[in-house]
Amino acid sequence: MPEPTTPRLGVCHGPDGAANLREIYVASQGVCEVVLLVRAAVAAANPDIMRVAERFFECHVLSGGHVLPGDGALPGDHVAEIVAPLGLRGVTTFHDDELELADALHPATAAPTHNPWDKLVQRRVLGEHGLTSVDAVPVDAPEDLVRGFATLGRPCVLKPRRAAGGQGIAFIDADWDVRRQLDLRRDWTGLMLETRIDPAPHPTGPPWLGSLVSVETVSTGAERVHLGVLDKLPVAVTRGAGPGGADAVHVQGDLLPSGLSPERSRAARQYTGEILDALKVGPRVTHTELLLTPEGFDVLEVNGRLAGHTSRLFRLLRGPDLVRIALQVAVGDMPEVGPPIAPGAAAGVFPTFARRRGPVRTSLRRRMLREIPGVCAVDELAQDGADKSATQYRIANLTLRGDDRAALDASVGEVLRTLSEGFAEGGDG
């Protein structure tokens, strides 16, 4: 049977990924016919999402005899049983939880390194190549934490080897923190303990700018193209506010392009390329997080999929469609990286409450934020009287655009001041 003109591409999908159903549908036009692959547990837990998905996509729930990564076994010979009858050119995902499944179903996208998205594997491989200063040990039981902290001997971070969005992270500064984990943490499977990186302040940014930058990269079989370097607002950490002894960790904003000097931006791109080469990352879009240090950069982690929130900033600057590029790479096409990003700068700002308990107390309204020069949209604003968890503890979620980074920084600063004053009466400013 001749292959259809438009290739069929499997997308392993779940809620809260880096691309939603609408974004995937729009980006796929003229590129591929998307076939959604959804784990049975995910489909059962999200019937509303499945009802919407079935209106736009061919959907297949992976269940029954399928042996899936994350379900206690590797797929083995079951891969052919899943993919072959569907006539898929490839498989990709925009959800961190589905990376191993997507790679198993589309081996051409997987790297030779065993599970390169495992953060402990990343530390070991990059350490062998002299690309990180971080020491790390596995933690699969309480005694591993005690032994590991005694061995590493300085402030550390306990984290899952496979997770995103700051889930399950705990900062370990002293023996007291170790004892707290022993008392509160119940799930010890698949953790790691790593030494903490000493950050340096952003060399060119305003005081509210963080020490973290990210590099968005598209890799094909022949080359790697770094699509952009982004600055970040500081990561918010609330000690002990997560489940099971974990801290609550939230990213609070992105800015494109980075305010780093051209030389530092080139260094970030070059370092990222060396990292991806060492991990033998194949065709895909990646999101690499780097921490600024007194010596330059050190890698925080490499994510094997598009990052959440970033694609909207590229769209604001009329840059490449990152979702479309990810689909193109997955079907084996050369991605359309152009047109170049338009002049200007864009930001997504989504700060979190300093105090998580108690109801929201504010008189701030969306129109007050929209009146600030540079604000494009107010996607979310915590409502007076609501529980703070209703917005996943975010105060607001806005997008902004400026003629240049100086104009954007002024707008972001005004937004942060307005939010601080608008929520100060509740003790959250």
Salt bridges, closest charged atoms under 4 A:
GLU3 OE2 - ARG89 NH2 2.42
GLU23 OE2 - ARG315 NH2 3.21
GLU33 OE2 - ARG8 NH1 3.14
ASP48 OD1 - ARG51 NH2 2.01
GLU58 OE1 - ARG8 NH1 2.94
GLU58 OE2 - HIS60 NE2 2.64
ASP71 OD2 - ARG39 NH1 3.76
GLU81 OE1 - HIS78 ND1 3.20
ASP96 OD2 - ARG162 NH1 2.82
ASP96 OD1 - ARG305 NE 3.24
GLU98 OE1 - ARG39 NE 2.78
GLU100 OE2 - ARG162 NE 2.49
ASP103 OD1 - ARG284 NH2 2.52
ASP118 OD2 - ARG161 NH2 2.88
ASP144 OD1 - ARG147 NH2 2.62
ASP173 OD1 - ARG196 NH2 2.38
ASP173 OD2 - ARG239 NH2 2.96
GLU194 OE1 - ARG123 NE 2.95
GLU194 OE2 - LYS159 NZ 3.01
GLU216 OE2 - HIS287 ND1 2.95
ASP231 OD1 - HIS202 NE2 2.92
ASP231 OD2 - ARG405 NH1 2.80
ASP247 OD2 - ARG239 NE 3.87
ASP254 OD1 - LYS232 NZ 2.55
GLU263 OE2 - ARG266 NH2 3.80
ASP277 OD1 - ARG224 NE 2.93
GLU289 OE2 - HIS287 NE2 3.06
GLU301 OE1 - LYS119 NZ 3.85
ASP379 OD2 - ARG312 NH1 3.21
GLU380 OE1 - ARG394 NE 2.81
ASP409 OD1 - ARG405 NE 3.05
GLU414 OE1 - ARG417 NH2 2.90
ASP428 OD1 - LYS388 NZ 2.94
